[in-house]
Amino acid sequence: MGNEVSQTTPSAPGAQALDARLQKKFRRGIDLNLKILVRGERKTGKSQLIRSIQTSTFHNTYTPTPALTVQSFQLPEAATDEVVKVDFWDVVDEAIPQKKGEKAADASTCNVYQGAHALIVLYDPREPLSFITAKDIIYNRPDHVPAVLCRNFTDCDSGNAVKTEEAVAWCAEAGVPLLQLSLRNAFGLRELFHFINSIYLDHRCRSLELSLALAREKKLNFPPLAKNRTTKRSSRVSLRNKSGAHYKILLRHRNRTNSNNNSVYQASHRLPLRLHR
């Protein structure tokens, strides 16, 4: 979706940092800032998912994410002409302190759903506990936050403890979509991009509906316009109404015409009499 991404580990809810390139791009202002949460058990591919969106690369080695991190980039111009900044929150349920006594940001220390626009939940079909955790996260989310369940590691079909039919049935009951992902070969990322674009379009539609409702309310509060009841007879300016502008114009034109006629009459009388014979 974009090649310009910044990363930070926030020490407080909503703390973000941008690199110099993104700061220069967003300095002109943004039209919308989307906040998308990525949640799930450890080793389900949350960080690799964001890395695939960032650089389209796959790392075969696993490195645990110590604390909540945020990566920001711009929604591509192919999706919209507006400047849309997308913040991916890589949420960990329990942070790993780097120093003794240090408190790092995680799901227990900050309200990650504050200002969130969407939720992406990943699970590993080879681990039943990750599927249970994913269901709990979706059930306990706020109602206004749309969610999508991603079945990762579809390239590893052998030894799956959670069958695809079970996940499809649960998603149909919960009312959330199910996406098949394989971050090794970027399978399913296009459908995930469509989900992100749908979040933006839904937010844009609701903003337009609100603007339309406000415009209609202002229109209803306008005083009614006076109806024009003038007829053809009343629209004619009477010469008797000497205060009217049309009367002054007509009077000026009549005086000018009379003056011209008088000058012609006087000039004709000064001509020799033989011209009148």
matplotlib code that plots the C-alpha trace (Angstrom):
import matplotlib.pyplot as plt

x = [0.0, 2.9, 6.7, 7.0, 6.5, 7.6, 7.8, 7.7, 7.1, 4.6, 5.0, 1.5, -1.7, -1.7, 2.0, 3.3, 6.5, 7.1, 10.2, 11.4, 9.9, 6.4, 6.6, 7.3, 4.5, 2.0, 3.1, 0.6, -2.2, -4.1, -7.8, -8.2, -6.1, -7.2, -6.3, -6.3, -5.6, -3.8, -4.3, -3.9, -1.8, 2.0, 3.5, 0.3, 2.1, 1.0, 4.3, 5.0, 1.6, 2.6, 6.0, 4.5, 2.3, 5.4, 8.1, 6.4, 9.2, 9.0, 11.3, 11.5, 12.9, 10.6, 11.4, 8.9, 7.5, 8.3, 5.6, 2.9, 4.3, 2.8, 3.7, 2.3, 2.1, -0.1, -3.0, -2.0, -3.2, -4.9, -7.5, -8.3, -7.1, -7.2, -4.3, -5.1, -2.7, -3.0, -1.7, -1.2, -1.1, 0.7, -1.0, 0.6, -1.6, 1.4, 4.5, 8.0, 10.0, 13.4, 14.6, 13.8, 10.8, 10.1, 6.4, 5.9, 2.7, 0.4, -3.3, -3.5, -1.9, -3.7, -7.2, -6.2, -9.8, -10.0, -10.3, -9.9, -11.5, -11.0, -9.7, -7.7, -7.4, -5.0, -5.0, -2.9, -5.1, -2.4, -2.9, -6.5, -5.6, -5.0, -8.5, -10.1, -8.2, -9.2, -12.9, -12.6, -11.0, -13.7, -16.5, -15.1, -14.5, -16.7, -19.7, -18.7, -15.3, -15.6, -13.5, -12.1, -10.7, -7.6, -6.6, -2.9, -0.5, -2.8, 0.3, 0.7, -2.4, -1.0, -1.8, -4.4, -6.3, -8.9, -10.8, -11.7, -15.4, -15.4, -14.0, -16.4, -19.4, -18.3, -17.7, -21.1, -22.7, -20.6, -21.1, -17.5, -15.6, -13.0, -9.8, -7.3, -3.7, -0.3, 2.3, 5.1, 3.7, 1.5, -1.7, -4.8, -3.2, -5.3, -8.5, -7.1, -6.4, -10.0, -11.1, -9.0, -10.3, -13.9, -13.2, -12.1, -15.1, -17.5, -16.1, -16.2, -19.8, -20.8, -19.0, -20.9, -24.2, -23.5, -22.6, -25.7, -27.9, -26.4, -26.9, -30.5, -31.0, -29.5, -31.8, -34.9, -33.9, -33.7, -36.6, -39.0, -38.5, -41.3, -43.4, -43.4, -47.0, -46.5, -48.6, -47.9, -50.0, -48.4, -44.9, -45.4, -44.2, -46.8, -45.7, -47.8, -45.4, -42.7, -40.5, -39.9, -36.6, -38.3, -40.3, -37.1, -35.5, -38.5, -38.8, -35.1, -35.6, -38.7, -37.0, -34.1, -36.4, -38.3, -35.0, -33.8, -37.1, -37.0, -33.5, -34.4, -37.5, -35.4, -32.7, -35.2, -36.7, -33.3, -32.9, -33.6, -37.2, -36.5, -35.8, -39.4, -41.0]
y = [0.0, 2.3, 2.3, 5.2, 3.9, 5.0, 3.0, 3.9, 2.3, 4.6, 5.1, 6.6, 6.1, 7.7, 8.6, 8.5, 9.5, 10.0, 10.0, 13.1, 12.0, 11.4, 14.6, 16.6, 14.9, 15.3, 18.9, 20.2, 18.6, 15.3, 14.7, 11.7, 9.7, 6.0, 4.0, 0.2, -2.3, -5.6, -8.1, -11.8, -14.2, -14.1, -15.9, -15.4, -13.0, -9.6, -7.9, -9.8, -8.6, -5.0, -5.7, -7.2, -4.1, -2.0, -3.6, -6.7, -8.9, -12.0, -12.7, -16.4, -15.8, -14.9, -11.9, -11.2, -7.7, -6.3, -3.7, -1.9, -0.3, 2.0, 2.2, 4.9, 5.3, 7.0, 5.4, 5.0, 7.5, 4.8, 4.5, 8.2, 11.6, 12.7, 12.5, 9.7, 8.7, 5.1, 4.1, 0.3, -0.5, -3.7, -4.5, -7.0, -8.2, -8.3, -6.3, -7.6, -5.1, -4.4, -3.1, -4.1, -2.2, -0.6, -0.3, -0.7, 0.0, -2.9, -3.7, -3.7, -0.2, 1.8, 2.0, 0.8, 1.1, 4.9, 6.4, 3.1, 2.7, -1.0, -4.2, -7.0, -10.2, -13.0, -16.7, -19.7, -22.7, -25.0, -23.6, -23.9, -21.3, -18.6, -19.2, -19.0, -15.7, -14.3, -15.0, -13.4, -10.3, -9.9, -10.5, -8.0, -5.2, -2.1, -2.4, 0.6, -0.9, -3.2, -6.4, -9.0, -12.4, -13.5, -17.2, -17.0, -19.8, -21.1, -22.5, -24.9, -27.0, -30.1, -30.5, -27.8, -28.2, -25.6, -26.6, -23.9, -25.0, -24.2, -20.7, -20.0, -21.1, -19.0, -15.9, -16.2, -16.3, -13.4, -11.3, -10.7, -11.6, -14.3, -13.9, -16.5, -15.3, -16.6, -13.9, -16.1, -15.5, -12.4, -14.4, -12.6, -9.2, -7.7, -8.7, -7.1, -3.9, -3.9, -4.1, -1.1, 0.9, 0.0, 1.4, 4.7, 4.8, 4.0, 6.8, 9.2, 8.3, 9.0, 12.3, 13.3, 12.2, 14.3, 17.3, 16.8, 16.7, 19.9, 21.6, 20.6, 21.8, 25.2, 25.4, 24.7, 27.4, 30.1, 32.6, 32.0, 34.0, 36.6, 35.5, 37.9, 38.8, 41.6, 41.4, 42.8, 45.8, 46.5, 46.0, 48.9, 52.1, 54.8, 58.2, 59.5, 57.9, 60.6, 58.9, 55.9, 55.3, 54.3, 57.5, 59.6, 57.7, 58.1, 61.8, 62.4, 60.7, 62.7, 66.0, 65.1, 64.2, 67.5, 69.4, 67.8, 68.6, 72.2, 72.7, 71.2, 73.4, 76.6, 75.7, 75.1, 78.6, 80.1, 78.6, 80.7, 80.8, 79.4, 76.0, 75.9, 76.8]
z = [0.0, 0.5, 0.8, 3.3, 6.8, 10.2, 13.4, 17.1, 20.4, 22.2, 25.9, 26.2, 24.4, 21.0, 21.0, 17.5, 15.6, 11.9, 9.9, 8.0, 4.7, 6.1, 8.2, 5.0, 3.2, 6.0, 6.8, 4.2, 6.1, 5.9, 5.2, 7.4, 9.9, 10.0, 13.1, 12.5, 15.2, 14.5, 17.3, 18.1, 20.0, 19.7, 16.7, 14.6, 12.2, 13.3, 12.8, 9.6, 8.2, 8.7, 7.3, 4.2, 3.7, 4.2, 2.1, 0.6, 2.1, 4.3, 7.2, 8.0, 11.5, 14.4, 16.6, 19.5, 19.6, 23.1, 23.3, 21.4, 18.2, 15.6, 11.9, 9.7, 6.0, 3.4, 1.7, -2.0, -4.5, -6.5, -3.7, -3.2, -4.2, -0.6, 1.7, 4.1, 6.8, 8.1, 11.5, 12.1, 15.8, 16.5, 19.8, 22.3, 25.1, 27.6, 27.0, 27.5, 29.7, 28.3, 31.7, 35.2, 36.5, 33.1, 32.1, 28.4, 26.4, 25.8, 25.7, 29.5, 30.0, 27.4, 25.7, 22.2, 21.0, 21.5, 18.1, 16.3, 12.9, 12.3, 13.9, 12.2, 14.2, 13.2, 14.3, 13.5, 12.5, 13.9, 17.4, 18.9, 21.6, 19.0, 17.5, 21.0, 21.7, 18.3, 19.1, 22.5, 21.0, 18.4, 21.0, 23.4, 20.9, 20.8, 18.6, 16.4, 15.4, 12.3, 12.5, 10.1, 11.1, 9.2, 9.0, 8.6, 7.4, 4.7, 3.0, 6.0, 5.6, 7.3, 11.0, 11.3, 14.5, 13.6, 10.4, 7.9, 8.0, 11.8, 11.2, 8.4, 10.5, 13.4, 11.3, 9.7, 13.1, 14.4, 11.3, 10.5, 7.3, 7.1, 5.0, 4.1, 4.4, 3.5, 4.2, 2.7, -0.8, 0.0, -0.6, 0.5, 0.9, -1.9, -0.1, 3.0, 1.1, -0.1, 3.5, 4.5, 1.5, 2.5, 6.0, 4.4, 2.0, 4.8, 6.9, 3.9, 3.2, 6.8, 6.7, 3.5, 5.0, 8.1, 5.9, 3.9, 7.0, 8.3, 5.0, 4.9, 8.5, 7.7, 4.6, 6.7, 9.1, 6.4, 6.4, 3.6, 0.5, -0.4, -3.3, -6.3, -6.8, -9.3, -12.4, -15.8, -15.1, -11.7, -13.1, -15.5, -13.9, -14.0, -15.1, -12.2, -9.8, -10.0, -7.4, -9.6, -11.3, -14.6, -14.6, -14.3, -17.2, -19.4, -18.5, -19.3, -22.7, -23.5, -22.6, -24.8, -27.7, -27.4, -27.2, -30.4, -32.2, -31.1, -32.3, -35.7, -35.9, -35.1, -37.5, -40.3, -39.8, -40.3, -43.7, -46.9, -47.9, -51.3, -49.8, -48.6, -51.9]

ax = plt.figure().add_subplot(projection="3d")
ax.plot(x, y, z, "-o")
ax.set_aspect("equal")
plt.show()
